[in-house]
């Protein structure tokens, strides 16, 4: 094991270690640029992921580079910041060290203040085996895998002779009617209904079935009844089969098993599934809780003090999706951004000998979700509820503002123009490996099921 001392640490400067390059980690690092500290940001990827647009990578609207700029590039002008690629495996709050697994072995990084912004992963509610057949939407890897599956499904359907098998490949199921699920299912429906309409000769892309499932009684429930109803109506205009109150109990290579609201079981045959339901906090949240005596909620989030620090350890902050407070906060990017800034300001204030900051207060800037081309829903404050073209323009503006880097904003705007005005998509690559490997696996599984010898009860 090697020990990594942050730049200048030996000279007595305050050492701040930040775990995670998402919204919380990045905003914390940038807000410490003028502080008399040395910042070390440790992340398992070399990029900052703008997760709200991940579904557009999966459906061919944007490239991964436009929503995931390199963290080093973002922080290259910040002289007091160092970026390390590593997967954090342990945090010792008594010794004040972070242990991470890097490409060259295990590394130990000491700190004086620690900001943990490790985010959250996909939750399958105890059914992690579903992940193989229904990838989530939490990383670039997920998005590229889904892009290959979605576009590959049309390619495979084009060469099939059996109508029943072809129908299986042209059926798409999205589980989860929150913003991610709604945005994803809307894009798949538009992809099948418009973008690919004239691209195939043996299949009609418009015949694809696109299904949205959720055990909840409403689409986009937190947006309120009015916007929920409008979002559902718009999805149905696109041809999406919205099935609510339906519980998913099984997922395999050929379909999804569900329980309907009346309690009856049913099977939906579909080769391409997307999981957009549920999140689970980073395992680091429980690790911190075990060491500090903090509580952990059902989603695995650690409960923090009003200043986002951990009980008995004012030098350790947990921000974003991995934490919870007395007053529950939504799992949105704005929470992580604001908490990252707050933690950085708290550290800077302490070093300057200033009074402690007031408790963290979340400023709700509203929720938005696109449903289709030229249609979105927006909930701002306690009174403003918009649906349609105006909400869509607001969505475009907000997401452009929060994208990191001028170059990314320009290229994203160009791709949006091509997609939403011209209806084309420039990122439609499904690799040969993805298509042929997936077809071979599906064939092998089908053959294995057919060859299986049933066991007699009387044996």
Secondary structure as GFF3:
##gff-version 3
##sequence-region A 1 459
A	DSSP	beta_strand	2	4	.	.	.	ID=ss1
A	DSSP	three_ten_helix	9	11	.	.	.	ID=ss2
A	DSSP	beta_strand	14	19	.	.	.	ID=ss3
A	DSSP	alpha_helix	23	30	.	.	.	ID=ss4
A	DSSP	beta_strand	37	43	.	.	.	ID=ss5
A	DSSP	three_ten_helix	51	53	.	.	.	ID=ss6
A	DSSP	alpha_helix	54	58	.	.	.	ID=ss7
A	DSSP	alpha_helix	64	67	.	.	.	ID=ss8
A	DSSP	alpha_helix	71	75	.	.	.	ID=ss9
A	DSSP	beta_strand	81	85	.	.	.	ID=ss10
A	DSSP	beta_strand	87	92	.	.	.	ID=ss11
A	DSSP	beta_strand	97	102	.	.	.	ID=ss12
A	DSSP	beta_strand	105	110	.	.	.	ID=ss13
A	DSSP	beta_strand	113	116	.	.	.	ID=ss14
A	DSSP	beta_strand	120	122	.	.	.	ID=ss15
A	DSSP	three_ten_helix	128	132	.	.	.	ID=ss16
A	DSSP	beta_strand	134	135	.	.	.	ID=ss17
A	DSSP	alpha_helix	140	159	.	.	.	ID=ss18
A	DSSP	alpha_helix	163	169	.	.	.	ID=ss19
A	DSSP	beta_strand	171	175	.	.	.	ID=ss20
A	DSSP	alpha_helix	179	190	.	.	.	ID=ss21
A	DSSP	pi_helix	191	195	.	.	.	ID=ss22
A	DSSP	three_ten_helix	205	207	.	.	.	ID=ss23
A	DSSP	beta_strand	209	214	.	.	.	ID=ss24
A	DSSP	three_ten_helix	221	223	.	.	.	ID=ss25
A	DSSP	alpha_helix	225	237	.	.	.	ID=ss26
A	DSSP	beta_strand	241	244	.	.	.	ID=ss27
A	DSSP	beta_strand	247	252	.	.	.	ID=ss28
A	DSSP	beta_strand	255	259	.	.	.	ID=ss29
A	DSSP	beta_strand	265	269	.	.	.	ID=ss30
A	DSSP	beta_strand	272	275	.	.	.	ID=ss31
A	DSSP	beta_strand	279	281	.	.	.	ID=ss32
A	DSSP	alpha_helix	283	292	.	.	.	ID=ss33
A	DSSP	beta_strand	302	303	.	.	.	ID=ss34
A	DSSP	beta_strand	309	310	.	.	.	ID=ss35
A	DSSP	beta_strand	313	318	.	.	.	ID=ss36
A	DSSP	three_ten_helix	320	322	.	.	.	ID=ss37
A	DSSP	beta_strand	323	324	.	.	.	ID=ss38
A	DSSP	alpha_helix	333	351	.	.	.	ID=ss39
A	DSSP	beta_strand	367	372	.	.	.	ID=ss40
A	DSSP	beta_strand	375	380	.	.	.	ID=ss41
A	DSSP	beta_strand	384	388	.	.	.	ID=ss42
A	DSSP	alpha_helix	389	402	.	.	.	ID=ss43
A	DSSP	alpha_helix	406	420	.	.	.	ID=ss44
A	DSSP	alpha_helix	432	451	.	.	.	ID=ss45
###
